[in-house]
Amino acid sequence: MRAALFVTCLVDGVVPQVAKATVRVLERVGVTVEMPWEQTCCGQMHVNTGYPREAIPLVRNHVAAFEGYEAIVVPSGSCTAAIRHQHADVARLAGDAALAGAAEAIAARTWELSEFLVDVLGVTDVGAYFPHRVTYHPTCHSLRLLRVGQRPLQLLRAVEGIDLKDLRSLADEGKKKVGSGVVAIVGVTEDGKAGIVVGVTNDLVSRFNAVDLVRKGAEALGGKGGGGRPDMAQAGGPDGSKADAALAAIEAALGG
């Protein structure tokens, strides 16, 4: 099968090893990978910050770069979401019905990496080996817009040697170890985003609410909100470099 790789500007500029790893995985499972050199940014940063008209030339360029491919693979949930949920609307804003139709056709052939592997190729074991403890932070766009669900976890569970723990299970382990206390864990992804989970042992939930605490941590990470139960809550933020600040904010909320 032939597929085009949309590298994304973030991957290209910040974590190019992700693009290289994506090509290795796809070629290992029998995909012929091509990378159109005309590709640039998907335009989501423009749309998300209130400048959709500035994204019009980016949508035109994206359609022109990828219109000849039957499958486009993207190692990014947010960029895939932008292609599916923003590009046609941006084209309509320009009053270009033909571009909107072409953008919708491209969107229908665009897949986030885990979707492509699991749904299109029917692959859950890519032959990977990683003998380390790992946790998975589901991103906002992959959860809410793409609804990738268990696909990334299906792929991770098939990795030989992996010790896969989600943030909540790590917090549960921490609660058991401390017996009485509050556990806060921050996980940072390769693109610099962060997930945070807070667990409160049952004897302390009358004094400390995990939801309130995790929101303090999320604010330090540049995020908003967070949810869960009084004994366990989770949130995220865009700035993983503030992980220490997030933990300090939670400690301060505890009166420490």
C-alpha positions as CSV (number, residue, x, y, z in Angstrom):
1,M,0.0,0.0,0.0
2,R,1.2,3.5,-0.8
3,A,0.7,6.3,1.7
4,A,1.8,9.9,2.1
5,L,3.2,11.1,5.4
6,F,2.1,14.5,6.6
7,V,5.0,15.2,9.0
8,T,3.5,18.3,10.6
9,C,5.5,21.4,11.3
10,L,5.8,20.6,15.1
11,V,7.3,17.2,14.4
12,D,9.6,18.6,11.7
13,G,10.8,21.4,13.9
14,V,10.8,20.0,17.4
15,V,10.8,16.2,17.3
16,P,11.9,15.0,13.8
17,Q,12.8,11.6,15.3
18,V,9.0,11.0,15.5
19,A,8.7,11.3,11.7
20,K,11.7,9.0,11.2
21,A,10.2,6.4,13.6
22,T,6.8,6.7,11.8
23,V,8.4,5.9,8.5
24,R,10.3,2.9,10.0
25,V,7.1,1.5,11.5
26,L,5.0,1.9,8.3
27,E,7.7,0.4,6.1
28,R,8.1,-2.5,8.5
29,V,4.4,-3.4,8.1
30,G,4.6,-3.2,4.3
31,V,3.6,0.4,3.5
32,T,5.4,2.4,0.8
33,V,5.8,5.8,2.3
34,E,6.1,9.0,0.3
35,M,6.6,12.5,1.7
36,P,5.4,15.4,-0.6
37,W,7.9,18.1,-0.2
38,E,5.3,20.8,-0.9
39,Q,3.7,20.2,2.5
40,T,3.8,22.9,5.2
41,C,1.6,23.6,8.2
42,C,-2.0,22.4,8.6
43,G,-3.1,25.9,9.8
44,Q,-4.6,24.8,13.1
45,M,-2.6,27.4,15.1
46,H,-4.1,30.1,13.0
47,V,-7.7,28.9,13.3
48,N,-7.3,28.1,17.0
49,T,-6.1,31.6,17.8
50,G,-8.8,33.4,15.8
51,Y,-7.1,33.9,12.4
52,P,-8.9,31.5,10.1
53,R,-8.4,33.7,7.0
54,E,-4.7,33.4,7.4
55,A,-5.1,29.6,7.2
56,I,-6.7,29.8,3.7
57,P,-3.4,29.6,1.7
58,L,-2.2,26.7,4.0
59,V,-5.4,24.7,3.2
60,R,-4.9,25.4,-0.5
61,N,-1.3,24.2,-0.3
62,H,-2.3,21.1,1.8
63,V,-4.9,20.0,-0.7
64,A,-2.5,20.5,-3.7
65,A,0.2,18.6,-1.9
66,F,-1.8,15.5,-1.0
67,E,-4.6,15.3,-3.5
68,G,-2.9,12.4,-5.4
69,Y,-2.7,10.0,-2.5
70,E,-5.2,7.4,-1.4
71,A,-4.0,7.5,2.2
72,I,-2.4,10.2,4.3
73,V,-0.9,9.3,7.6
74,V,-0.3,11.8,10.4
75,P,1.7,11.2,13.6
76,S,-0.4,13.9,15.5
77,G,-3.9,13.9,16.8
78,S,-4.4,17.7,16.7
79,C,-3.2,18.0,13.1
80,T,-5.4,15.2,12.0
81,A,-8.3,16.9,13.7
82,A,-7.6,20.2,12.0
83,I,-7.6,18.5,8.6
84,R,-10.9,16.7,9.3
85,H,-12.8,19.5,11.2
86,Q,-11.3,22.8,10.1
87,H,-10.0,22.7,6.5
88,A,-13.4,22.5,4.7
89,D,-14.8,25.3,6.9
90,V,-11.7,27.5,6.2
91,A,-12.3,26.9,2.5
92,R,-16.0,27.9,2.8
93,L,-14.9,31.1,4.6
94,A,-12.9,31.9,1.5
95,G,-16.0,31.3,-0.6
96,D,-14.3,28.5,-2.5
97,A,-16.8,25.6,-2.8
98,A,-14.4,23.6,-5.0
99,L,-11.6,23.9,-2.4
100,A,-14.1,22.9,0.4
101,G,-15.0,19.8,-1.6
102,A,-11.4,18.9,-2.2
103,A,-10.6,19.4,1.5
104,E,-13.4,17.1,2.5
105,A,-12.1,14.4,0.1
106,I,-8.6,14.8,1.6
107,A,-10.0,14.6,5.1
108,A,-11.7,11.3,4.3
109,R,-8.4,9.8,3.3
110,T,-6.4,11.2,6.3
111,W,-5.6,9.0,9.3
112,E,-3.9,9.5,12.6
113,L,-1.1,6.9,12.9
114,S,-2.8,4.6,15.4
115,E,-6.0,4.7,13.4
116,F,-4.2,3.8,10.2
117,L,-2.3,0.9,11.7
118,V,-5.3,-0.6,13.6
119,D,-8.3,0.2,11.3
120,V,-6.8,0.4,7.8
121,L,-4.0,-2.2,8.0
122,G,-5.5,-4.4,10.8
123,V,-2.1,-4.3,12.6
124,T,-1.7,-4.2,16.4
125,D,1.8,-5.7,16.7
126,V,4.4,-3.7,14.8
127,G,7.3,-5.8,16.1
128,A,8.5,-3.3,18.6
129,Y,10.7,-3.9,21.7
130,F,11.0,-1.5,24.6
131,P,11.9,-2.9,28.0
132,H,10.9,0.1,30.1
133,R,8.0,1.4,32.2
134,V,5.7,3.5,30.1
135,T,2.5,5.4,30.7
136,Y,0.1,6.7,28.0
137,H,-1.4,10.2,28.1
138,P,-4.4,10.4,25.8
139,T,-4.5,13.9,24.2
140,C,-7.5,16.2,24.1
141,H,-7.9,16.1,20.3
142,S,-7.3,12.4,20.0
143,L,-10.0,11.8,22.6
144,R,-12.6,14.3,21.8
145,L,-12.4,14.9,18.1
146,L,-10.8,11.8,16.7
147,R,-12.1,9.4,19.3
148,V,-9.1,7.0,18.8
149,G,-10.2,5.1,21.9
150,Q,-8.1,2.1,22.7
151,R,-6.1,2.0,19.5
152,P,-2.9,3.5,20.9
153,L,-3.2,1.1,23.9
154,Q,-3.7,-1.9,21.6
155,L,-0.4,-1.0,19.9
156,L,1.4,-0.4,23.2
157,R,0.3,-3.6,24.8
158,A,1.8,-5.6,21.9
159,V,5.3,-4.1,22.4
160,E,7.6,-6.7,23.7
161,G,9.2,-6.1,27.1
162,I,7.1,-3.0,27.9
163,D,5.8,-2.3,31.4
164,L,2.7,-0.3,30.5
165,K,1.1,1.7,33.3
166,D,-1.5,4.4,32.9
167,L,-1.3,7.5,35.1
168,R,-4.2,6.5,37.2
169,S,-2.8,3.0,38.0
170,L,0.5,4.6,38.9
171,A,-1.4,6.9,41.3
172,D,-3.2,3.9,42.8
173,E,0.1,2.2,43.4
174,G,1.4,5.3,45.0
175,K,-1.6,5.6,47.3
176,K,-1.1,2.0,48.4
177,K,2.5,2.6,49.2
178,V,2.0,5.8,51.2
179,G,-1.0,4.4,53.1
180,S,-2.3,7.9,54.0
181,G,-1.5,10.9,51.9
182,V,-1.8,12.6,48.5
183,V,0.0,11.3,45.3
184,A,0.6,13.6,42.3
185,I,2.2,12.4,39.1
186,V,3.1,14.4,36.0
187,G,3.9,12.7,32.7
188,V,5.4,14.7,29.8
189,T,5.1,13.7,26.2
190,E,7.8,14.1,23.5
191,D,6.1,17.2,22.1
192,G,6.3,18.9,25.5
193,K,2.7,18.5,26.6
194,A,1.8,17.2,30.1
195,G,-0.7,15.0,31.8
196,I,-1.2,15.1,35.6
197,V,-3.1,12.9,38.0
198,V,-3.8,13.3,41.7
199,G,-4.8,10.6,44.1
200,V,-6.1,11.1,47.6
201,T,-6.3,8.3,50.1
202,N,-9.8,7.6,51.4
203,D,-9.0,8.8,54.9
204,L,-8.2,12.3,53.6
205,V,-10.9,13.0,51.1
206,S,-12.9,14.9,53.6
207,R,-10.0,17.4,53.8
208,F,-8.6,17.4,50.2
209,N,-10.4,17.0,46.9
210,A,-8.4,15.5,44.1
211,V,-10.3,17.5,41.5
212,D,-9.4,20.8,43.2
213,L,-5.8,19.8,43.5
214,V,-5.4,18.6,39.9
215,R,-6.8,21.9,38.6
216,K,-4.1,23.7,40.6
217,G,-1.5,21.6,38.9
218,A,-3.1,22.0,35.4
219,E,-3.0,25.8,35.8
220,A,0.7,25.7,36.3
221,L,1.0,23.6,33.1
222,G,-1.0,26.2,31.2
223,G,-4.1,24.1,31.1
224,K,-7.7,24.7,32.3
225,G,-10.1,22.4,34.1
226,G,-9.6,18.8,35.0
227,G,-12.0,16.2,36.4
228,G,-12.6,13.0,38.2
229,R,-13.6,12.0,41.7
230,P,-12.6,13.3,45.1
231,D,-10.1,10.5,45.4
232,M,-8.7,10.5,41.9
233,A,-8.6,13.2,39.2
234,Q,-6.7,13.9,36.0
235,A,-5.9,16.9,33.8
236,G,-3.4,18.2,31.3
237,G,-1.6,21.2,30.0
238,P,0.5,22.4,27.0
239,D,3.7,23.2,29.0
240,G,5.5,20.2,30.3
241,S,8.5,22.3,31.2
242,K,6.4,23.5,34.2
243,A,6.0,20.0,35.7
244,D,7.9,21.0,38.9
245,A,5.8,24.1,39.2
246,A,2.6,22.0,38.9
247,L,3.8,19.7,41.7
248,A,4.7,22.8,43.8
249,A,1.3,24.3,43.2
250,I,-0.4,21.1,44.5
251,E,1.9,21.1,47.5
252,A,1.1,24.7,48.3
253,A,-2.7,23.9,48.0
254,L,-2.1,21.2,50.7
255,G,-0.6,23.8,52.9
256,G,2.9,22.4,52.5
